[in-house]
Every structure is written in C-alpha cells, then in structure tokens.
Amino acid sequence: MTATMVRARHLITRTLDRHTHEQFDDAALIQEDGIVTAIGAWDDLRARYPDMTVLGSGQEVVLPGFVNGHHHVGLTPVQLGSPDMPLELWFITRLLCRNVNLRLDTLYSAFEMLASGVTTVQHIHGWIPGTLNDVEAASNAVIGAYEEIGMRVSYCFALRDQNRLVYQADQDFVASLPEALQGPMARHFARFRMSLDDNFDLFRHLRARHEGKERVRVQLAPANLHWCSDAALTKLAEVSAGEDVPMHMHLLETAFQKEYAARRGGCTAVEYIDRFGLVTKNLTLGHGVWLSEKDIDRLAEVGACVCHNCSSNFRLRSGIAPLNRLEARGVTTAIGTDEAGINDDRDMLQEMRMVLRAHRTPGVGDEVPTMQQVLRMATAGGARTTAFEGRIGTLEVGKAADLVMLDWQQVAWPFLDEATPVLDAVLQRAKMGGVRATMVAGEVLYQDGRFTRVDQDAALKALHEDLSKALTTDEVERRGLSKALLPHVRQFYEGYFDPGTHQPFYRQNSMA
C-alpha cells in the first residue's frame, strides 16, 4: 500500500454553493492507494501517523485537481501556421497543419496542463484520415501518451459523416469550386474513409481495450449538428441511452451554426437534436454561445451540461456564451481551453480568470461569476461532463486523490491584506509558476517544475526534430489547397445571411 500525507496551509476541498466553500486551515489530507482516506488538522493527523511520507511544507494551498473539459491537440494552431480567424474560415487554415507525431504532440499539451494543475482532460479527437484501423491506432497513441505521463483522460473521437468543410454537402461544395480545385478537394475528402458504422466500432473497440483502467474512460462525441447526419444522430442517441455513455458535442459555437440549424430544421439546434433523443443528462454541449432562453430551460430540465471555452470564443470571434443565464437556471457548467487559451497555452489558472472576468455585466447585481462558481466549473463541474463523474472533482474521503498544490508565498508576496479570502487570492493571483505539485490517483506527476514520469526536455527535443523534416507531398498539397480555398469559402459565408438580418442576429444574443 502506498500512502502520503499532504500538508496544507489552506486545504480547499469543495464548493458548497455560489458563495461558500469548504476550507480547512493548517490541515492535512491522507491518500492511500490513490484514494482520500482522511482529512483533518495537521497536528492530529501527524500524531496519528508520525512515520508517513509528507508532501508539502505547510505553506501551500491545496485544491481539487482541475478538469480541462474541452481539449483537442498538442501544438497549437498558431504554432502550426494557422492564425486566429472567424471559426468558419479558420477551418480552412487548419488544412495546412503538419502531420504530427501524436504521442509527442499529446505530451506537449499534457506538460502544460499538469503544470497548471489539470489532472483530468476531456480529449476530443478528430480529423484523422484513413480506415478504422488507422483511426484506432491514432486514438490509442493519444490515450497511450496520457497513460505514459499519468493524467486521467476521458477520450472521445468526434463523429463526422457530412459537411466536412463548410455547412454544405461535400459533393456540392466540390462542384461549386473552379475545376482546378475540384480534384484536390475531392482527394482531401477521400482521405477520410471511416463509415458511420466504423465510428461505433471504434467506440466499442476503445472501450473494450481500456476497460477497467483507473485513469482512462471512453465517451461519445457527435462532432456538431452540421457534421452529423440524421442517421448519425439517431444512432448516437441509441448508444448513449442504451449503454449510459456521456456525449460531448460542439454546438452553437457561432451565429452561422445557429442559422444552419434554422435552415435544416426550422428550429434551434437544441430543439433539432432533441428530436432524436440526444438532449439528456448524458449530453455536454461544447461552447453553447448562441443558445436561446428556451434552449437553456431545456438543458436545465434534463440535467445536461455546457462546457465554456472562453478564450477560444474570443480568439475565433464566436461571441460570448450566456454563462450567467446558464448558472441562473442551474445548468452544470465546466471550463475548457479548447485548442489553446488566450496566451496560446493550456494554463487553467489563466482560463479560470478569463471566465471570472469576461461575464462581469454592468450593474450592482449578483449575477456575475463568483470565485466559488468558477472553482466549481474547473473541478466538480468539469468532472460531471466526463465519465469520471462521482470519482473526481472534490477532495472527500472515498474519492480519488487528484489535487494541485499552490505556493502561498507566490500568491501573497510581497503583501496581501489578511482580510482577503484565500480562494479570492488564489483565483486572481496564482500563476503557473506557483504550482508546486500535481497529484493524480495519489501519484505525484509534477513537482517543483519537473515531471516525474516523462523527460520533458527529451520529448520536446524529439518533437522539434520531427517537425524540422521537410514537408511531405500531402502536406504541400494541403497547404496549396488551403490558400486557394480561402476566398471561395469566404464568399460562401458572406452570402449566408439574408441582407439586413445578420446584424440584428448578433444583437439579440447579447446575454453575457
């Protein structure tokens, strides 16, 4: 049996409501074989277990490990040459990204997540070309990298079976292009050879392979409404309900997606997928920027969740999600860094501050995010959106020993008024450099700037060398295709709204 006593100046175990949380001062936590077995005063627990290994000096703040509820890739799009643009145009620039080594790429972002206190990640994978065997190998490479570094991963492969580049059928889009682009575009689409049934075979193969593992779970991921046919939505609902499997679905990220839903079904996107039985407690919506009041009521009614990707929404000009309305209705919310945060990294401490500040509507009311709410979003709220629900997200006896230790000196130096609440200080002042340790299932994976399982320097050097190679023929063709397609795609979306309706459409969704 492995056992550790985690010592804390301040031990914050969970939030209780929007304004209160549970906090123990001069305290300790005991983990045995990855499970929290005791929480109490430091002096009392040390007297009971005088020989137990101690983690911490007594000058740290200990919190539940953070959950990154929406994540995709390692190297950021900017690093790979894809600049921030409106989402629908940004999809085109993503064509030029390199073919990366998935193990090294996954480790790259895992380093950043662990260093900012993230212990669990919802990894939403996609856009892997090839057959079922190819995609399954890629999926296992990503999961394997998380296993190698020790993080928890709730993995899902995003199902796409239509409209893979613009909000139009693939064959119709190809036919709309100049003849010189039709061949290259058709060849690009032909690279993706997974059938609808293959997607569900992939899900079942991955679940069987990783069943029983403490740190791996497998979910479903309908990619987005425009990416899923009615047949796909039907099958996803059946499998999720039949096997009680969580689903994570991008939805209503942009105004264009809201308009697409109206054209497809004469209703909102939430109302459309509800026709197929997808809107249940198993559903998490990624983004949800353009939800209506009625949509929010429906999500609250069934107990569905929304993962808020604040930085991504700003970077890709998607809008501001109605977080305050979601919270007021009691919808469970989480936080995700998506492709990358505002600083082009996966710093969860920074992302929590983004959420805290982005929704501070004018006035003196109490509807704006509180410290406790944001902490809950990054911990228990995120846990609720994964297949680890009930096991992580709070520090309680019987739950997993997933936690982050922050240096109080970094938060409080050179001065902090003693009247400032500890949680307020942490959420507004803690920096990535102040993370002293990150623990998953009782195992320290990151401590004092170093990773315990993987040589970070060697991994980053290998990643650099891998991407220093010459472009492949496929990469060269995709780069040329991306550049040539952009004006045609821009033209497609410039005419997407009827004259005079686009601007009011944005104004009516000013809920912050």
PyMOL commands that set and color helices and strands:
alter all, ss='L'
color gray80, all
select helices_A, chain A and resi 42-48+87-96+102-115+132-149+170-176+179-190+196-210+225-227+230-243+255-265+269-274+293-302+310-315+323-329+348-358+371-384+408-412+422-429+432-434+456-467+473-494+502-507
alter helices_A, ss='H'
color red, helices_A
select strands_A, chain A and resi 3-15+21-32+35-41+54-55+60-64+66-71+118-125+152-157+216-218+247-251+283-287+305-308+332-335+403-407+435-440+443-447+450-451
alter strands_A, ss='S'
color yellow, strands_A
deselect
rebuild
show_as cartoon
